[in-house]
Amino acid sequence: MAETEQQSASSPEDEAPDAGTAYIIPKKEISMVPDMGKWKRSQAYADYMGFILTLNEGVKGKKLTCEYEVSETVEKLLGLLGTLDRWINETPPVDQPSRFGNKAYRTWFSKLEQEAEALVAAVLPAEKAAAAPEIAVYLKEAVGNPTRIDYGTGHEAAFAAFLCCLCKVGALRISDQLAIVFKVFNRYLQVMRKLQRTYRMEPAGSQGVWGLDDFQFLPFIWGSSQFIDHPTLEPRHFIDERVVNEQHQDYMFLDCIQFINEMKTGPFAEHSNQLWNISAVPSWSKVNQGLIRMYKAECLEKFPVIQHFKFGSLLSIQPAKP
């Protein structure tokens, strides 16, 4: 299934738009449920899904600790995420009556709002500097909501969209595939977990025990792909804490499970029912295909998630080219 879709969609080797590109500040286009058809037919949907699936293919059977190229752009992105991390240290939580949604998060977020364009401009090649205001919007959307002090899969999707845009302007290349997931996305996850812990962020639109995870989805897709054709580890093993503790440095999926085990108490089958069910699936390739289907149905085709997605020149609401 993934293979056929990949052909028509965008991937990190896409041509960068020419010098005459008019960049635009992305804005919301999906304001009512009937608009969802426009999204599913859009170039943005094709490009976004193509990007996710290309990376899914790229990480297949590979460990986080394997050898891969780390380009200058990837180093700059790690620097950007390091800056966001440092700002958390500089913005401690404030004393407040309610346990959740610490208001210091808003202080942290306002710093990002002020600096986002400069941070993105520093990552882009000089001749693509004009794209910074457009791409910076996705970075600001990727770290949670300052009004509700929550974070969910829509914010995670904005970070993937941010990376997709960097590919579309040629800042990231096909040779960066493994580093995009294993270095950049992994570092992003660490920073998001630190935000969630430090400011006690609420899960956005969480389905409780019926959702896959309170906050993330993509690392489970890419993480299950890492396990495809693994000689010994099967889906049933990820609920074994010993396996998780020994192997989480190598596998994104197990790293997510470890974070859940740290954050939640009680039987795994109760607090993470969907993941418990997945552990009964016989093979990792079936898990991977099922998660891609579930991601489309539960995230990309849900109006409450997509109403917040923004469209510009790089991720366009225009119908996909046939």
C-alpha positions in Angstrom: 0.0 0.0 0.0 2.7 2.5 1.1 4.7 1.9 -2.0 2.0 2.9 -4.5 1.2 6.1 -2.6 4.8 7.1 -2.4 5.2 7.4 -6.1 2.8 10.3 -6.6 3.7 12.2 -3.5 6.5 14.5 -2.3 9.7 13.1 -0.8 13.0 14.5 0.4 14.4 14.4 -3.1 11.8 16.7 -4.5 13.1 19.6 -6.5 13.4 22.9 -4.6 11.0 25.6 -5.9 12.8 28.0 -8.2 14.1 31.3 -7.2 10.9 33.1 -8.3 8.8 31.3 -5.7 6.5 33.7 -3.8 6.4 32.5 -0.3 3.3 33.2 1.7 2.4 33.1 5.4 0.5 29.8 5.9 -3.1 30.1 7.1 -6.0 27.9 8.1 -8.2 26.7 5.2 -10.3 23.9 6.8 -13.0 25.7 8.8 -16.0 23.3 8.5 -16.3 19.5 8.3 -17.2 19.6 4.6 -13.8 21.2 3.9 -12.1 18.0 4.8 -12.5 16.7 1.3 -10.5 19.7 0.1 -7.7 18.7 2.5 -7.6 15.1 1.4 -7.4 16.1 -2.3 -4.8 18.8 -1.6 -1.1 18.9 -2.7 -0.3 19.4 1.0 -1.9 16.0 1.9 -0.1 14.2 -0.9 3.2 15.9 0.0 2.8 15.3 3.8 1.8 11.7 3.5 4.5 11.1 0.9 7.1 12.5 3.3 6.0 10.3 6.2 6.0 7.2 4.0 9.4 8.0 2.4 10.9 8.2 5.9 9.0 5.1 7.0 10.7 3.2 4.1 14.1 4.8 4.8 14.3 3.7 8.5 13.1 0.1 7.8 15.2 -2.4 9.7 17.7 0.2 11.0 18.7 1.0 14.6 18.9 4.5 16.0 22.6 3.8 16.7 23.4 2.8 13.1 25.9 4.8 10.9 24.5 7.6 8.7 25.4 11.0 7.3 24.9 14.1 9.5 24.8 17.2 7.2 25.3 20.8 8.2 21.6 21.5 8.1 20.9 18.6 10.5 23.5 20.0 12.9 21.9 23.4 12.7 18.4 21.9 13.4 19.9 20.1 16.5 21.2 23.5 17.5 17.8 25.0 17.1 16.2 22.3 19.3 19.0 22.7 21.8 18.0 26.4 22.1 14.4 25.4 22.8 15.6 23.0 25.4 17.8 25.6 27.1 14.9 28.1 27.2 13.0 25.5 29.3 15.8 25.5 31.8 15.7 29.3 31.9 11.9 29.3 32.4 11.1 27.3 35.5 7.5 26.5 36.3 5.7 29.0 38.5 3.8 28.3 41.7 0.1 28.1 40.9 -3.0 26.4 42.4 -3.7 24.1 39.5 -1.5 21.1 39.0 -1.8 21.0 35.2 -0.9 23.6 32.5 1.8 25.6 34.2 1.6 29.2 33.0 5.4 29.5 32.7 4.9 27.6 29.4 3.4 30.8 28.0 6.6 32.7 28.8 8.6 30.0 27.1 6.3 30.1 24.1 6.5 33.8 23.7 10.2 33.6 23.4 9.8 31.1 20.5 7.2 33.4 18.9 9.7 36.3 18.9 12.7 34.2 17.8 11.2 31.6 15.4 11.9 33.4 12.1 15.5 34.1 13.1 16.0 30.5 14.3 14.6 29.2 11.0 16.6 31.7 8.9 19.8 30.4 10.5 19.0 26.8 9.3 18.2 27.8 5.7 20.8 28.3 2.9 21.3 32.1 2.3 19.5 32.0 -1.1 16.4 30.5 0.6 16.2 33.1 3.4 12.9 34.4 2.0 11.2 31.1 3.0 11.9 31.7 6.7 8.6 33.5 7.6 6.6 30.7 5.9 8.4 27.8 7.4 8.7 29.4 10.9 4.9 29.2 11.2 5.1 25.4 11.3 7.8 25.5 14.0 5.6 27.7 16.2 2.7 25.3 15.7 4.8 22.3 16.6 5.3 22.8 20.3 1.8 23.0 21.8 -0.9 25.6 22.3 -0.2 28.5 24.6 -3.9 29.2 25.4 -4.8 25.7 26.4 -1.2 24.7 27.4 -1.8 21.4 25.7 0.1 19.2 23.1 -1.1 16.5 20.8 -0.7 14.8 17.4 -1.7 18.0 15.5 1.4 19.7 17.0 3.5 16.7 16.1 2.2 16.9 12.5 3.2 20.6 12.4 6.8 19.5 13.2 6.7 16.9 10.4 5.3 19.6 8.1 8.2 21.9 9.2 10.7 19.2 8.2 8.8 18.5 4.9 9.1 22.2 4.0 12.8 22.2 4.7 13.0 19.3 2.2 10.9 21.2 -0.3 13.2 24.2 -0.3 16.3 21.9 -0.6 17.7 22.6 2.9 17.3 18.9 3.7 18.1 16.3 1.1 17.4 12.6 0.3 20.7 11.7 2.0 19.4 13.2 5.3 16.6 10.7 5.6 18.0 8.7 8.5 19.2 11.8 10.3 15.8 13.5 9.9 14.2 10.6 12.0 17.0 9.4 14.2 18.6 12.7 15.0 16.2 15.6 14.4 12.8 14.0 15.2 14.3 12.1 18.1 15.7 15.3 19.6 12.4 17.0 19.0 10.7 14.2 21.0 13.1 14.7 23.9 12.3 18.4 24.0 8.6 17.8 23.8 8.7 15.3 26.7 10.6 17.8 28.7 8.0 20.5 28.0 5.2 18.0 28.9 6.9 17.1 32.1 8.1 20.6 33.1 4.8 22.5 32.5 2.5 19.5 33.1 0.9 20.0 29.6 -2.5 18.5 28.9 -2.9 16.0 26.1 -4.7 17.8 23.2 -7.9 16.0 22.2 -6.8 12.9 24.0 -8.9 9.8 23.7 -7.7 8.5 27.0 -7.0 4.8 27.1 -8.6 4.4 23.6 -5.9 6.6 21.9 -2.6 5.1 20.9 -0.7 7.6 23.1 -1.5 10.8 24.9 0.9 12.9 22.9 2.7 11.2 19.9 1.9 9.0 16.9 4.7 9.2 14.3 7.5 7.6 16.4 5.3 4.5 16.7 4.9 4.4 12.9 8.7 4.9 12.2 9.6 2.8 15.2 7.6 -0.2 14.0 9.3 0.1 10.6 12.7 -0.1 12.4 11.7 -3.6 13.6 10.6 -5.0 10.3 12.4 -8.3 9.6 14.1 -8.2 13.1 15.4 -11.7 13.7 14.2 -12.1 17.3 12.1 -9.2 18.6 8.4 -9.5 17.8 5.5 -7.2 18.7 4.7 -9.3 21.8 8.1 -8.3 23.3 7.5 -4.6 23.7 5.4 -5.1 26.7 8.3 -6.8 28.5 10.0 -4.2 30.6 13.3 -6.0 30.5 13.3 -5.8 26.7 12.4 -2.1 26.8 15.1 -1.2 29.2 17.8 -3.1 27.3 16.9 -2.0 23.8 15.3 1.5 24.0 18.5 3.2 22.9 18.2 1.4 19.6 14.5 1.6 18.9 12.2 4.6 18.8 9.1 2.4 19.5 10.6 1.1 22.8 11.8 4.6 23.8 8.1 5.7 23.6 7.0 2.7 25.6 9.6 3.5 28.3 8.3 7.1 28.5 4.8 5.7 29.0 6.0 3.3 31.7 7.7 6.2 33.5 4.6 8.5 33.3 1.8 6.1 34.0 1.0 3.7 36.8 -1.0 0.5 36.9 -1.3 -2.4 34.4 -0.2 -1.6 30.9 -3.3 -3.2 29.4 -5.4 -0.7 31.3 -3.6 2.6 30.7 -2.5 1.9 27.1 -5.1 -0.5 25.8 -4.5 0.2 22.1 -0.8 -0.5 22.4 -1.6 -3.6 24.4 -3.8 -4.8 21.5 -1.0 -4.1 19.0 1.4 -6.4 21.0 -0.8 -9.3 19.8 -0.3 -8.6 16.1 1.9 -11.3 14.6 4.4 -9.3 12.6 6.0 -5.8 12.6 5.1 -5.2 9.0 1.4 -5.7 9.9 1.8 -3.4 12.9 3.4 -0.8 10.6 0.7 -1.0 7.9 -2.0 -0.9 10.6 -0.5 2.2 12.3 -0.3 4.1 9.0 -4.0 3.3 8.4 -4.8 4.3 12.0 -2.8 7.6 11.6 -4.8 8.6 8.6 -8.1 7.7 10.2 -7.4 9.1 13.7 -5.3 12.1 13.0 -5.2 13.2 9.3 -8.9 12.6 8.7 -10.2 14.1 12.0 -11.6 17.6 11.7 -10.6 18.7 15.3 -7.0 18.0 14.3 -6.9 19.3 10.7 -8.9 22.5 11.4 -5.6 23.9 12.9 -3.4 22.9 10.0 -2.0 25.8 8.0 -1.4 26.0 4.2 1.0 28.2 2.3 3.1 27.9 -0.9 5.1 24.9 0.2 2.2 22.9 1.6 -0.6 24.0 -0.6 -4.4 23.6 -0.3 -4.6 23.4 -4.1 -5.7 20.0 -5.5 -2.8 17.6 -6.0 -1.3 17.3 -9.4 -2.5 14.1 -11.0 
